[in-house]
Amino acid sequence: MELMPTTASPSRAWGKLDRRGPPGVTPASLSLTGHCLDVAAVVQCMLHLPTWRRRLERLAGQQLCEIDVERCVVLAFLHDVGKAGVGFQAKAWDESDQAAWRHAHWCGRDQQGHTRIVAPLLGIAPEYEVLRDALGVDDIRRWGGPHDADQHSVVELWLAAISHHGEPIAFDEDMRTLASAPHPTWTSKVGSYSPLQALQELRQTAETLWPRAFDPDAPPLRPSQPLIHAFAGLVSLADWIGSDTRHFPFDLGPQDVDRWPDSVKAACSALRAMRIDIEDIRTDLHQRSPTFKDVFGFEPTAVQEATAEAPVTSPVVLEAETGSGKTEAALWRFKTLFEAGEVDALCFLLPTRVAATSISKRLDDFVRKLFPDEGRRPNTVLAVPGYLRANAVEGEWLAPFTVQWPDRDVGDPLFWAAENSKRYFAAAVAAATIDQFLLSTLQTKHAHLRGSVLLRSLVVVDEVHASDPYMRALLVKALRRHQAAGGHALLLSATLTTDLRDELLRTAPTPKMNAKGLGARRQTPNPTTPAHDYPLISAPGVSRTFGPILQHKPIQHSMQPWMRDPQAVARCAVEALQAGARVLVLRNTVRQAVATQQAIEELLGVDNPALFRCNAVVGLHHGRYALPDRRALDARVSELFGKDAAKARQAVLLCATQTVEISVDCDADFLITDLAPMDVLLQRLGRLHRHADRRGFRPLGYEAPRVVVLTPPDQDLSGLLSGGAGGLGIGKRSAYPDLLTLQATLNALNDHQRFPVLDIPSDNRDLVERCCGRPSLLQLAADLGGAWPAHLQDLQGQASAQGSAALYQCIDWAQPWREAVASELTTEAKTRLGLDSIEVELPSGTRSPFGHVLERLNIPAWMLPTLPDREDMGPPVVEEMVQDTQGLRFSVRGQDFAYTRWGLAPMERPSHLHSL
């Protein structure tokens, strides 16, 4: 059936439209061939970058010859072949004409897509045979050689390119399910336009530019499954770049085959401008070869030197005390690998937003000093959704897709990666939460883009011990994929148990020579690593320790049964404060922290100048603040407790949760903390006497570091075996469900004969192995008897279930494409369990208790009532908003909330929240 729309219909397929012109004016267009050439040019340039090429060859299990590369470029050129359909071309028409076309052909909007709509071109239905012949589908299949399986692998490589919008597309191996499906987008005709002509033009262009790819005597192309997965991400990135009219304007050159030289030139220029091609930057660094002292201002320690000089293998695990310079060690290893051509980029991963924000500024400073010439400097990005920071400056949204950066033109390629969270890792240096890395292995849209772009990076995972079993399973999966491609990873921790270190080292592949000299197999770590060596650098088959330890921090510790007595905690904190100390109180839950803060205010009065303030408003620090407030609170913590305040004599008291225990520059004279697992407790102790510059400025009685550990009454944890409380034990939203580890920690702290003081870092290894190691915990459960062995079994069952849940949501690059991505991605996979939140929009002009303008607020999902089965209440909406000097009060889905200087809280807590 032929339809004549009222809208002008082009006789040639278009690939891109510019609809920014005035209404009624025909939009400017770029031909489908022209756009496909732009994207193919980007792919060709990336395939000739040394690091990209090595990574893909490692995944392919063989070297890629130039004919292999040309065939990959052809498939990238054909990534948008679905746009040749009439349905997609109809998108240039008025909506009424599009609707008329769909009505005339009894079809839906799916016939106007351009990705899944390629199914008939790959099937066996006879009505589409002439189209397949026009495009040369059978010729492309035969690139795989005579065997059906190899031919299907070539088709899957093509499908990976077609999946460039982030959702993997796969079909049955024999394509028989496509035989009878009607697709009017391919069988209808509009005016002088026919899909057949567009497909013929694409084929002729490909054969003209890449004749060797179609040579029937060329060696077969047999792509491995990992290569197919990586290619999907590569083409996604290339399509994003090739669609950018700032680099590829419609009038770049002709809109046919003659555009190719201009496309290649533009692609090379774009990749350099965006710092994806960094070869000239590497050459400049190699010629200058700055020293460690040139960059950091001091000579490297033995640990920092050894980290840089560790074998070029992966992963490398560095265990050293908090504050010992692990960050500088990681950065200098990046410099070493970058200069040697082993990596092109750095991805620094932290457990929390606070930590990622903090490290971002250090990365900016490092990059500026290592690369003083701005024209030859990698770009940096804070890869945390909700922030807009790149190259040490803050951006501002002008419109939904337009960002203004200070003193820069809109669209500056140095800032491109920061303007969309899916592109974060396209930057040369990224500071991110670990969640962004884990998304690269989950069944989420654009996971392949994230995973492929990351292959060129040194991935640094800080505080690697902080992951729970679910996140750890995702991390191991992501590391295995990264390292199977020859990627590099550096894992940092204060102290790991031997079993966890060995698990992380088992992610490493090691070369297994095949006929072409490439390939991979898994290697087990060196089993002879001494359990108590510290500090320690480990790699597959390698371990190195540094001794003797020259700097010791003996910490006086005591325990008090005040976990449920915020008034007692407040009295202890106030006593230290009145002695002139900088006091840090760390509670396991927000509820405990708020109760303690309120008790402190009752003792001191809210006007006391020593209370922690942000914008002159008394507050505390935890995770239930709106983003603008969190930014200000983070900055204020660093201002009052960081290195710049090391010589300040002013006493200050901060009450917080776990949000300040990791990767935050926070130096306290005195610490009060809830009981926590020993590895976590050691992190918290890292907040004590952190800066040597403060010696001589600490108040009388606090010259030596002191910690008070809060425990349940009678220091008895057995009562929590039947139900958690105070963030301890198995229960909803419990911070630390593993009571056995907590009991081991309690036992160690009570062992005054072995630990009269906690000698940090000398005691670190012993403390962690004793309190967190599997053999020790198994023995402790047996010794305690009673309900403890059952508790251990429950923990093991939960860990196994969480690990299985994580693996179920992963995309495994080793699996066949059609099995790994067998269906559409309809749900958002999670990087962390139990931390779901719902974002609500706030009325215009809403201000926080700290004076910041608030546009939205995240509410933990558990705070909202559960929706009845089969009842759709729609998106959550803020109702009954009241704003006064105390803060905000509002209702969402019938639940009342208050947002005050103490953070977000339900105004009437249901009974199931009382145990928090």
N, C-alpha and C positions, 0 to 999 in steps of 0.2 A: 504494500500500500504506500502510495506516494502522497506526501503532505506538503502544501505550499504555505509556509508561515508568513505572517505579515512582516516579521522582522527579516532584514536582509540576511541571506544565508551564504556564507563563503563557499567557493568551489574547492578550496584547499583547506586541509585540516589545520587548525590553530592549536598551539600548545599552551600559550599564556595570553591573557587579556589584561589590559590596563583600563580599569573602570573608573579612574579618577577624573575623567573628563566631565564636562557639563552634561546634564540630562538631555537625551534625545540625540546625542552625537555618537556615532559608531565608535566603540572603544578601539584603541590601538591594539594590535595583536602581534604576536610572534608565532611563526609557523611551528607546527609540531616537530618538523625536522630540525628547525633551528634550535628549539629548546632542548631536544634530545642530544644534539651535538654539544651544547654547552655543558650538560651533565656528563656526557661521555668524556669531554676534555678534562673535567675535574678528576674523574676516576683515573684516566690515563696518567695525569700528573702525580696523583697520590701513589699509584702503583710503581712509579719510578723513584719515589722517595725511599732511601735505603732502609730505614727502620720499618716502615709499612711493608716493604717487600719481604724483609726477613721474617716478620711476624706471619705473614700470609703463607710464605713457603714452609715455615715450621708447621703451620696448621694443615697445609696441603700434604705434608710428608714427602715433598720433593721440591726441587728447584723448578720455578716457572720459567719456561722458555718464552721468547718474544711472541710466538704464535699463541701460547696460552694467554699471555697478557692481552693480545689483540682480541681474542675471543671474549675475555672478560669485559673489555671495553665495548664490544658489540652488544653484549647482553645488557650492559649499563645503558647503551644508546637506546635499546628497546625497552627501557624500564617503563615508559609511558605509552606503550603500544595500545593500551586500552582506550586512550583518548581518541583513537581513530574512529571509534564507534559513533554512530549518529546520535545516540543518547547523550554522550558527553558533549559533542559539538553543539547540541541544542542548548547548552548552557549559555551560549552567546545570545540567545533569543530572549524576548520578553517572557515573563513568567506565564502569561496566558497562553503563549504559543507552546511553551514547554508542556503545560498541562494538556493542551490539545493533542500534542504528539503522544503523550502517555496514554490519554484516553483512546486515541485512535488505534493504538497497538495493545491495549489491555495490559499495560505493564506498570510497574511502580518506579520509584526513584532509583532503585538499584540498577536499572538499565541506563542510568546516567552517570554511573561511577566509572572508574578507569583502572581499578586494580583487580578485584575478583571477577570482573566482567571478561577477563581474558580466557576464562575457562573453555569456551568453544574453540578457541584457536589452538588449544592443547589437547582437545579430545579426539574422538573418532567419528562424531556424527557426520554423515555424508553431506548434509546441507551446508556445512561450513568448510568443505574441502577446498573449494576454490579460493577462499580467504587464506587458508593455511598455505596453499601453493603460492599465492601472491607474496606472502611474507617469507616463504622459504623455511617453514617450521621443520619439515623433514630433513632439510639440509643441516639445520642447527642440531637436531637430534643426533645425526650421524657423526657429529664431532666426537661423540663418546665411543665410537667404534662400532663393531658388529653386535655387541651384547646389549640386550634390552635394559639390564640394570644400569649399565654405564650411560646409556642414552637417557634414561630417566634421571640420573644424577645431573646431567647437563640441563635438563628441563627444570630441575629443582634449583640449580644455580640461577637460571633465568627467573624463576619464581621469587627467589631471594631479592633480585633486583626490582621486580614488580612490587614487592612488599615494602617499598621505600617510604610509605607513610606511617610506618611503625607497627603495623599489625601483620604478623606473618600469615602468608597465604600458602596453603598446601592442598593438594587434591589426591585422590586415590591413584595408586600406581598405574592401573590400567586405564584410568580416565573414563571408564564405562558409565559411571554415574552421570556423566555430562552429555550422554548421547542424545537424550530426548528433551533436554531443557530448551525452551524457546528463548531466544535472545534477539528481539527485534532491533537492538542497537546495531547488530551486524547484518541483518537481512533487509532492513528498510532503506529507502533512499529519499533524500530531500533536495528538491531542485536539481542542481548540477552536481551536488556532493554525493560521493559514494565511498564507503569505507575501503572498498577494493583499491581505489586509486591511491589512497593514503598509505595503505600497507605496501603497495608496490613501490612507492617513493621511498619508504623507510628501507626496504630491502635493497633497492638500487643504490641508495646512499651508503649503506653498510658495505656492500660488495665493492663499491668504488674506492672507499677509504681504507678498507681492511681486507684486501683480496686474499692475503695469506690465511686469514681465519676460515675462508671457505674452500681452501685447497683440499680436495678429497684425498690427496696423498700425504697430508700433514699428520703428525703423530696425534693419537686420540687425546682428548681432554677428559680426564677422569677425576673430577673434583671430589675431595674428601668431604665428609659431612661437616667437620669443624670449619673448613674453608667456606662452605655454603653459608653457614651461620654468620661468619665474619663478613662475608661479601654483602649480606643484607644490610648490616650496619654501615658499611663503607658507602654503598649507594645511597642510603638515607642521608648521610652527611653531604654527599656530592649533590644530591637533588636540592638540598636546602641551599647550598652555596650557588649552584648553577641557576637557581630561580631568583637570585638576588640581582635586581636590575641595576644596582649600584656598580656591580662588577660586570654584569652581562646585560647591558641595555638592549632594547629591541633593535636599535640601529647600529649595533656593534659591527655588523657586516651583513652580507647577503643572508637571506633566510632559507638557503638551500645548501647543497654540499660545499659550495665555495665559502661558507662561513667558517669552516673548520680551522684554518690557520689563525683566524681572529679569536676563536673560542679557546684554542690551546694557549695562546698568548695571554688572554684574560684570566684563564684558570691558573696559570703559573703565578701571575701577579697577585691574584686574590689569595692564594695559599700563602704567599710570602707576607702579604699585608695582615692576614689573620693569624700569623705565627703558627700555621700548620706545617709549612715548609720553613725549617729553622736552620738550614744548612749554612747560610751566611753568618748567622749568629754563632753557630758552633765554631766556624773557622775563626771568627774574631776572638772568641774566648780562648781557643787553643793558642793563638798568636800572643795574647796577653798573659795567659796562665797566671792569674792572681793567686796569692797565697791565702791560707786560712786567716792569718792575721790581717791581711789586707781587707778582708771582708768583715770579720767579726771583731777585730781590734784586740785580740789576745791570741796567745799560742794555743794550739789544740792540745787537749788532754790525750792520754794514751788510748782511751776508749774512742774518742773522736777520730784519731788517726787510724785506729784499727778498723773502724766501721767503714771508712772510705777505702781502705786497702783490702777489705774482705774479698774473697774470691768472687769472680763474676759469675755467680750462681744465684739461685733464688729458691725459696725465700731466705733472707738473712734475718735472724732474730737477735735483737739487742735487749738485754736485761741490765738495767742500771737504776740506781736510786733516783727518786723524784728530785729534780733540781740539779742533776749531774751533767746536763748538757746534751741529752739525747736528741733534742730538736736540732741543735747545731750539727750533731753527728749525722742525722738524716739528711740535712740540707747539703752537707759537704759530700755525702755519698752521691747525692743527685748530681752535684757539680762534676764529680769524678766520672760517673757513668755518662753524663751528657757530653762531656768533653771527649770521651772515648768513643762516642757514637753508638752507645748501647741503648740510650733512651732519648726521646725528644721532649718529654714533658714530665711534670711532677704532679702527683695527686696526693695531697696530705689529708688523711681521714681522721676525724675525731668523733668521740661518742655523742657529744652534745652540741647544740647550737652555740652555747656560750663559748665552748672551747674552740669551735671552728672560727667564730668571729675573732677571738683573741689571736689565734695562730695566723689568721689572714694578714693582720698588720705586720707580723714578724716576717711573713713571706714577702710582702711588699718591700720591706726594708732590705731583706736579703737580695732580692732580685735587683733592686736599684743599685746596691753596692757591687754585686757581681757583674752586672752589665751596666756600666755608667753611661753608655751612649744610648739615649732613648730610641734612636732609630734602629738600634740593634739590641733590643731588649725584649725578652719574652713577655707576653701579656699575662696578667694575673686576674683571678676572679674569686670572689667569695661565693662558693657554690652552695648556698643555703636559701631555699625558697622563702620569699618574703623580704629578703634583703636585695639591694641593688647597688653592688659595690664591685668595682673592677679597677685595676691599675692605680690603686690607692685613692680613688675618688668615689664619691657617692653620686649616683644618677637619680634622675627624676622622671617619672612617667608623664609625658605630655598627652598621650592618647593610649588606647589599649595596646597598640603595637609600635609605639614611638617613644624613644627614651632620649632625654637630653643629658649629656655629660658636660660638666664644667669645662669651658674653654675648648670644646671639641665640636666639630660638625656632627649633626644628626647622621647616624649610620657609619660612624668611624669603625673600620673593621677591627681595630684593637679591642673594641668593647662588644663585638658581635656575640661572643660566647656567653656573656653575662646576661643577655636580654631574654633568655628563655632557659628554663631549668633543664630541658632536654639537651641543650647544647653546652652545658657547663664544662664538660670534660674536653671540649674542643679547644679550650684555652691551654696555653703551655704550662701554666702553674695554677692549680686549683686548691683552695682550702674548703673542705666539705665535711659534712657529717657522714658517718659510715653508711647511713641509709641510702645516700645517693649511689654509692658503690654497689650496695646489695640490690638496688633496683635493676642493675645491669644483668642480673642472673634470674630475676623473677619473671613470671608470665604477665608482664605489663607492656603497654605500648612503648615503643622506642627502646626496649631493653637491648636489642641488638645494636642500635646506634651507640648507646652508652658503652656496651661491652667492647665494640670494635674500636672506638676512639680511645678507650683506655689502654689498648694494647701497646701503645707507644710510650706509656707513662711508667715511671717508677712509682708504684703504689706504696705509700707509707701508711700503716695502720697504727695509730697511737693508742695506748691503753688497751691493747688487744685482749687483755684478760677480762675486760669489763662486759663482754658479750654473754648473754644467757644461752642455753642450749639451742634455742631456735635460731638466734642470730648467728651463733657459731657455725651451725650447719650451713647457713647461707654463705657465711664468710669463706668457709672451706671450699664450698662449691665454686664461688667466684674466683678464689685464688687458684684453684686447679685449672679453670678455664684460662685465666690470665697467663699462668706459667706454662701451660701446654703450648702456647704460642711463643714461648721464649721471653715472656715479659718478666719484669723485675719487681720484687716486693721486699719491703723492709718492715718488720713487725717490732713494735716498741712496747716495753712494759717495765714496770718497776721490778716485778718478779713473777715468773710463771712456775707452775708446778711442772715436774718432769713429764707427766702424762700429757698435759696440755701442750707443752713445747714440742713433744714428739708428734702429737696430732697435727700441729701446724706445719712441721717440717715434712710430714708425709704428703703434703700437697705438692711437693716438688717433683716434676718430671726430670729425667736425666736422658741424655742422648742415647739412642739405640740405632746403630748404623744399619741402614738398609742399602738397597742396591745403589741408591743415589746419594747416600751419605747423610740422610736426614731421617727424622722420626723421633719418637719419644716413648718412654716407658716410665713407670713410677719407681721411685727409689725410696727406701726406708732410711731414716736418719741414722747417724752414728750412734749405736747403742752404748758406747763406752763413755759418753759425756758424764763427768763426775756430777753427782746430784747437788753438791753444795758449793760448786764454784760460783763466784760472784765478784764483780760484774762478769757477764758472760756474753760472748758473741757466738751464735750457732748458725750453721748452715748445713745442708745435706753432706754428711761425711766430715764435717769440720766443726771444731769448737775451740774457743780461745778465751782464757780468763786473764784477769789482771790483778795482781797482788804484789805486796800486801795492800790492804785498804789503808789509806793514809788519813782520810778525814772521817771522823766519827761524830755522830749526833746522839749522845745518850739521852733518852727521853724518860723522865720520871712519870710513871703511870699509877693511877689508882682507880678503883671502881666504886661506884655509888649506886644504891638501889633506887634511883630517882627517875627511872624511865617513864613512870606514870605520874610523876609529881612535878609539874612545871614550876610550881612555886619554889621548890627546893633548888631546881636548876637555875632559876632566876636569881636566887640569893647568892649562889656560888659565882655566877657570872658577874653580878654587881660588885661583889667583894673584890674580884680581880680588877674590874674596871676602876673602882675607887682607888686602887693601888697604882693606877696609871697605865694599865696594860691595854694592848689591843686584843680584844677577846673575840673569838669565833665560836659560836654554838651551832653544831650540826645535828639536826634531827632527821629521823628516817622518813617521816611523813609530813605533809603540809599541815595537817591538823595539829601535830605536835609542835611544829615550828611556830604556828600562829599562837597557840596557847602559851608557849614559852615567851614569845614577844609581848603578849598582853600582860603576862605576869611581871616581866621586866619593867614595862611601862607603869604598872601599878606601884612598883617600888620606887622608881626614879622620877616619875612624872613625865609626860610626853614632851615637855619643854627642855628636858636635860640635853645639853649640847653634845654629849658623848654618844647619843643614840645614832645609829646609822640613818642617814638621810639621803634622799635623792630629790633634787630640785626643792630643797628646804622642807620636804615632807618626810616624816618618819615612816620607815617601811622595813621590809625584810627581803630575802632573796629566795625565790623558789620558781617552779615552772608554770604557775597558774596566773601569769600576768600577760596582758596583751603585748604584742610584739614591740610597739614603740616604748612601752614601759620597761620591757626586758632589756632593750638596748641601753637605755639610760641607767638601769640598775647595774648591768654588767660593767659599764664604763665607770660607775661610781665605786664599785668594789675595787677595780684596778687602781683608781685614784687614791683611795684611802688605805688599801692594803698592799699595793703593788710596789715594784722596785723604786719608783720615783718618790714614794712616801717612806722609804726605808729609814730615813733619819728624822722622821717626824716624831715629836714627843707627845702629841695629842692622843689621849686615850679614846678608843672607839669600840663599840660593841655591835656586832653583826650576828643576827640569827638567820640561819639558812637551812636548806636541805642539801641533797647530793649535788645540786647544780653548781656548787663551787669546789667540789672535791677533785675535779679532773681538769688538768690543763688550764687552770686559771692562776694567774700570778697573784697569789694571796699569801701574805706573811703575817701570822698571828703570834703574839707572845704567849697566849694561853688558849687551849682548846678544850671544849666540852663536846663530847660526841656520844651519840647512841652506839650501843653495841652493833657491830657489823662484821661480816666475814673478814678474816685476817688480811686478805689481799686488798679489800676495800679500805680497811682500817689503815693499812700502810699508806694508801693514797691520801687519806685524811691527815695522817701524821706529816705528810709532805707539806701541809699548809703551816706547820710549826717551824719557826726560826729558819725561814727559807733563804733569807738574804744575809750574807755576811756583813754587808754594809750597815746593818742595824746593830751590830755589836757596839756596846757602849751607849746605846740609846734605849736599851730595854730597862724597864723599871726594876726597882729593888724587889727581890724575891722571885723575879721571872727571868733572871739572867740565863738560866738553864731551861730548856723546853719542858713543859708540863702538860699532861693530858688527863682529864677525868672521863672515864668511860661509864656511860649510864647503862644499867642493867635492870631487869625486872626485879621485884622484891625477892629477897633471899637468893638472888642469882640462880634461880631455878627455872630452867627452860622446859622441863618435862611437862609442865602444865600447859604449854603451848602446842603439844603434840596433837591434841584434840581440836585445836582451832587457833589460828594466828591472832595476834594483837600487836598494836604499835609498829606495824610494818614487818614483824617477825613471824615466821611460820607459814604453813600452807594455808592460804585463804585468798579471797578476792583482792586483787591489787596489792598483794603483799610485796614489799620491797625485797625481802630476803626470806624465801620459803625454806631454805636449807638449814634446819635447826641443828643438824649434826655438825656442820661447819661452824655454826655459831657456838655450839657447845665446845668444840675443839679450841676455838678462839678464846672462850672464857677460861678453859683449863690452862691454856698457855699463859694468859695474863695473870692467873692465880699461882703460876709456878714461879714464885719469887726466888727459889734457889737457882733455877736455870736462867730466869730473866729478872734479876733484881731491878734492872732498867732495860729498856728496849734500845739496844745499841744498833742504830741505823747507820749504814746499811749492813753491818756485819751479821746481824741476826736475821736479815730478810729471808734468805733462802731457807734457813731452818724453820722460821715461823710459817712460811707459806707451805712448805712440804708437810709440816706437822699438822696444820690446820685445814689445808685444802687438798692435799694429795689423796688420791684414791686409796692407796694401801693403808694410809693412816686412818682414813674415815671408816673403811671396812673393819679395821681392828677396833676402833672406838665403838662402833655400833654393837659389835659382839661383846665387848667388855661391859657396856652399859646394860645390855639385855632389855627385858621388858618390852615396851612398845617401840624401842629405838630401831631394831632391825626392820620392823614393818615400815617405819618412817623412811628408812633408807631405800627399801623396795619401792615405796611410793615415789620418792624422788627420782629413782632410776627409770620408773615407768613414765613419769612426766617428761623427763629428759628425752627418752626414746620417742615418745609421742610428738614432742615439739620438733625433734630432729626430722621425723618422718613427715610432719606437716610442712616443714620448710622444703624438704626435697620434693614433695608433691607439687609445690608451686614453682619449681625451678625449670628453666629452659636448659637442657643439657646439650651442649654443642657436639658432644660425641654421638648423640642419637640421630637417627635419620630425620631429615627436615620434616617429613610428613607426620612423624610420630611425635616429635618434640613440640610441634605447633599444630596440633591436629584440629583445633577449632578456634573460633573467634574469641578474643579476649574481652569478656563481658564484665569481669569484676576486677577490682584493684587489689592485687596481691599486697601483702603486708610485709614490711621490713622488721617490725617489732610486734609482738603479741600484747594485747591488752592496753594499747596506747592510742586507740582510735579517738578521734575528735571530730566535732562538727563545727563548721565555721558559720557564724551568723553575722549578718550585716547590721550595723548600728545606724540610728538616725543621723542625718547630717548635722554637724556641729557638736557631736558628742565629744566630751573631754574626759580624760582619765583623772584619777585623784592626784597624779603627778603633773597635770597640766598639759598632757599630750593629746593631740587630736586623734580620735579612734574612729576608724572606718569599719572595723570588723573585730570579732572576738572568737577565739576557739574555745569550745566547751567540751570537756571530756565526755565521751559518749555515755559512760556509766552514770553521769549525773542526770541524764535525761530519762524520762519514763520510756519503757519498752513499748514499741508500737504493737497493737493487737495484730494477731495473725490476719493476713489478707486485707489489711486496711492500710491504705496509702494516705497519710496525712500531709503529703507534700513536703517541700523543704522547710526547715525550721525558720520561724519568723519571730523577731523580738516584739513583744507586746508590753503595754503598760509601763513604758520607760519613765522613770523618775530620776532626775539628777539633782543633787544638792551638794553641800560642802563635804559630806561624808563619802560621796562617790555615786555609783549607779545602782539602781534597783530596777529589775525588769523580770519578765516572765517569758519562758519559751516552752511551748507544748504543755502548759499547765504547771510547770515547775518554776518556782520563784528563785531568783538569784540576786546576789549582791556582789558588786565589784568595787572594792574599797582599797585603801592603801595596804591592806593585808592580803589582797589578791581576790580571785574569784572563788565564791563558795555558794552552795545551795543555802537558801535562807532557812528552810525547814528540812533538816536532814531526815530522810527515811530511816527506819530502824536498821536496814541492812548496811547503813554507812557508819553505824556507831563504833564498829571495830577498827576504823581507820586510824 
